[in-house]
Amino acid sequence: MRAVFIGAGVLAVATARYLLKRGHEVVIIERNKEVIQELSLELDCGFLHGDGSKPAILREANPDHTDTLLCLTNSDQANIIASLVGRSLGFKRVVTKIDDPEFEHICLELGLEDTIIPARTVGRHLADMCEGRDPLEISTMIRDEARAYSFVVRTDQAGPLAEFKLPEQTRVVCIYRQERFILPEPDTQLKAEDEVVLLTNRDRLSDLKAYLAPSS
């Protein structure tokens, strides 16, 4: 497997170390030449010096032969732009890190499905640990052909959930409304800005995306 990182922060370097130990190929794109020089002494991976949101730099990273592009700089805006550029260049999978939760809906609306908010994920896990819980990650339960997918409800999509027609083998799992968790009922009303989490068959993803796309 081949992974390309934009940014050489703590999270990127830690993830890169794990991947290298597991025998995978890693390339790090970093704007600071001094950081590259320091890391090259301890990490046996490739480096590219430059702005990872620029198409020319990302082309050098060889999108066709890369499995995952991870945009992990300290700037949410830079990560979002780099993710969109990377997707347009053909990277198979793009991971977008954001620190400000206000950008989450924007990422979802832009189709950046693999968006992570590290502080929230770690914070929730630590809170569960303090309460003596052993949370089971959803990634261990969603296996084989099953895929989780989420979208933000537009104004034109608001209305009774029962009238919201979805592709076959697709079900609504839960709804988040202003950070409040809602389990769907037959009489649930979808409201604009709700985040809806779905479970679907991977073969239905393209149909699902087309169905949820805004009308022209």
C-alpha positions as CSV (number, residue, x, y, z in Angstrom):
1,M,0.0,0.0,0.0
2,R,1.1,3.6,-0.7
3,A,0.1,6.6,1.4
4,V,0.8,10.3,0.7
5,F,0.7,12.8,3.6
6,I,0.3,16.5,3.3
7,G,1.9,18.1,6.3
8,A,4.4,16.7,8.8
9,G,2.7,17.4,12.1
10,V,2.5,15.0,15.0
11,L,-0.5,13.1,13.7
12,A,1.0,12.6,10.2
13,V,4.4,11.5,11.5
14,A,2.9,9.1,14.0
15,T,0.7,7.5,11.4
16,A,3.6,7.4,8.9
17,R,5.7,5.5,11.4
18,Y,3.0,2.9,11.9
19,L,2.6,2.4,8.2
20,L,6.4,2.1,7.6
21,K,6.7,-0.5,10.4
22,R,4.0,-2.5,8.6
23,G,5.9,-2.4,5.4
24,H,4.0,0.2,3.4
25,E,5.3,3.0,1.2
26,V,5.0,6.5,2.5
27,V,5.5,10.0,1.0
28,I,5.4,13.2,3.0
29,I,4.7,16.6,1.4
30,E,6.0,19.4,3.6
31,R,6.5,23.2,3.0
32,N,9.2,23.5,5.6
33,K,12.6,22.3,4.2
34,E,14.1,22.1,7.7
35,V,11.4,19.8,8.9
36,I,12.0,17.5,6.0
37,Q,15.8,17.5,6.7
38,E,15.1,16.5,10.4
39,L,12.6,13.8,9.5
40,S,14.7,12.3,6.8
41,L,17.2,11.3,9.5
42,E,14.6,9.1,11.2
43,L,12.0,8.1,8.6
44,D,12.8,5.9,5.7
45,C,10.2,7.4,3.3
46,G,9.9,9.7,0.4
47,F,9.7,13.5,0.8
48,L,8.4,16.3,-1.5
49,H,9.1,19.9,-0.7
50,G,6.2,22.3,-1.5
51,D,2.6,23.3,-0.9
52,G,0.5,20.1,-0.9
53,S,-2.6,22.0,-2.0
54,K,-1.0,22.8,-5.4
55,P,-1.9,20.5,-8.3
56,A,1.7,20.4,-9.6
57,I,3.0,19.1,-6.3
58,L,0.2,16.5,-5.9
59,R,0.9,15.3,-9.5
60,E,4.5,14.6,-8.4
61,A,3.1,12.4,-5.7
62,N,1.7,10.0,-8.4
63,P,-2.1,9.8,-7.7
64,D,-2.6,6.7,-9.9
65,H,-0.2,4.7,-7.8
66,T,-1.4,6.0,-4.4
67,D,-4.0,4.3,-2.2
68,T,-4.6,7.1,0.3
69,L,-4.0,10.9,0.4
70,L,-4.1,12.2,4.0
71,C,-4.4,16.0,4.3
72,L,-3.2,16.6,7.8
73,T,-1.8,20.1,7.9
74,N,-2.5,22.5,10.8
75,S,-4.9,24.5,8.6
76,D,-8.5,23.3,8.1
77,Q,-8.9,25.5,4.9
78,A,-5.6,24.1,3.4
79,N,-6.7,20.5,4.1
80,I,-10.1,21.0,2.5
81,I,-8.6,22.6,-0.6
82,A,-5.9,20.0,-0.8
83,S,-8.5,17.2,-0.5
84,L,-10.6,18.7,-3.4
85,V,-7.5,19.1,-5.6
86,G,-6.4,15.5,-4.7
87,R,-9.8,14.1,-5.5
88,S,-9.8,15.9,-8.9
89,L,-6.4,14.4,-9.7
90,G,-7.6,10.9,-9.1
91,F,-6.4,9.9,-5.6
92,K,-8.4,6.7,-4.7
93,R,-9.1,7.8,-1.2
94,V,-8.8,11.2,0.5
95,V,-8.7,11.8,4.2
96,T,-9.4,15.3,5.5
97,K,-8.4,16.5,9.0
98,I,-10.2,19.4,10.5
99,D,-10.0,20.9,14.0
100,D,-13.0,23.2,13.8
101,P,-16.3,21.2,13.8
102,E,-18.0,24.1,12.0
103,F,-16.3,22.9,8.8
104,E,-17.7,19.4,9.1
105,H,-21.0,20.1,7.3
106,I,-19.1,21.9,4.5
107,C,-16.8,18.8,4.1
108,L,-19.9,16.5,3.9
109,E,-21.6,18.8,1.3
110,L,-18.4,18.8,-0.7
111,G,-18.3,15.0,-0.7
112,L,-15.3,14.7,1.5
113,E,-16.6,11.5,3.2
114,D,-13.4,10.6,5.1
115,T,-13.3,13.7,7.3
116,I,-11.8,13.3,10.8
117,I,-11.8,15.6,13.9
118,P,-9.1,14.1,16.1
119,A,-9.8,16.1,19.2
120,R,-13.5,15.1,19.2
121,T,-12.7,11.4,18.5
122,V,-10.1,11.2,21.3
123,G,-12.2,13.3,23.7
124,R,-15.2,11.0,23.3
125,H,-13.0,7.9,23.7
126,L,-11.4,9.4,26.9
127,A,-14.9,10.3,28.3
128,D,-16.1,6.7,27.7
129,M,-13.0,5.4,29.4
130,C,-13.6,7.6,32.5
131,E,-17.1,6.1,32.7
132,G,-15.6,2.6,32.7
133,R,-16.9,1.8,29.2
134,D,-15.0,-0.1,26.5
135,P,-16.4,1.4,23.3
136,L,-16.4,-0.8,20.2
137,E,-15.3,1.1,17.1
138,I,-17.9,1.1,14.3
139,S,-15.2,0.1,11.8
140,T,-14.9,-3.3,13.5
141,M,-18.7,-3.9,13.0
142,I,-19.1,-2.6,9.4
143,R,-17.6,-5.4,7.4
144,D,-17.6,-7.0,4.0
145,E,-20.1,-5.3,1.6
146,A,-21.6,-3.0,4.2
147,R,-20.6,0.7,4.1
148,A,-21.6,3.7,6.3
149,Y,-22.4,6.9,4.6
150,S,-23.6,10.3,5.8
151,F,-25.1,13.5,4.3
152,V,-26.4,16.8,5.4
153,V,-30.1,17.5,4.6
154,R,-30.8,20.3,2.2
155,T,-33.8,22.6,2.5
156,D,-35.4,20.8,-0.5
157,Q,-34.9,17.4,1.2
158,A,-36.6,18.3,4.5
159,G,-39.8,16.5,5.3
160,P,-41.2,13.2,6.6
161,L,-38.5,10.5,6.7
162,A,-41.1,7.9,5.6
163,E,-41.3,9.8,2.3
164,F,-37.6,9.9,1.8
165,K,-37.0,7.2,-0.8
166,L,-33.6,5.6,-0.7
167,P,-31.9,3.0,-3.0
168,E,-32.4,-0.7,-2.2
169,Q,-30.3,-2.1,0.6
170,T,-30.0,1.3,2.3
171,R,-31.3,2.2,5.7
172,V,-31.1,5.3,8.0
173,V,-29.2,4.4,11.1
174,C,-29.4,7.7,13.1
175,I,-29.7,11.4,12.8
176,Y,-27.7,14.2,14.4
177,R,-29.5,17.5,14.9
178,Q,-27.4,20.2,16.5
179,E,-25.1,17.6,18.1
180,R,-28.2,15.7,19.4
181,F,-28.4,12.0,18.6
182,I,-31.8,10.9,17.2
183,L,-32.9,7.3,16.5
184,P,-35.3,7.4,13.5
185,E,-39.0,6.6,13.9
186,P,-41.7,6.2,11.2
187,D,-42.9,9.7,12.0
188,T,-39.5,11.4,12.2
189,Q,-39.3,14.7,10.3
190,L,-36.0,15.5,8.6
191,K,-35.0,19.2,9.0
192,A,-32.5,21.2,7.0
193,E,-28.9,20.9,8.4
194,D,-29.6,17.5,9.9
195,E,-26.8,15.0,9.4
196,V,-28.2,11.6,8.4
197,V,-26.1,8.5,8.8
198,L,-26.9,5.6,6.5
199,L,-25.9,2.0,6.2
200,T,-25.8,0.7,2.6
201,N,-24.3,-1.9,0.3
202,R,-21.0,-0.8,-1.3
203,D,-22.6,-1.6,-4.7
204,R,-25.3,1.0,-4.0
205,L,-22.9,3.9,-3.2
206,S,-22.9,5.4,-6.7
207,D,-26.7,5.2,-6.8
208,L,-26.9,6.8,-3.4
209,K,-24.6,9.7,-4.3
210,A,-26.5,10.3,-7.5
211,Y,-29.8,10.3,-5.6
212,L,-28.6,12.7,-2.9
213,A,-26.9,15.1,-5.4
214,P,-28.6,18.5,-5.8
215,S,-31.0,18.8,-8.8
216,S,-29.6,20.8,-11.7
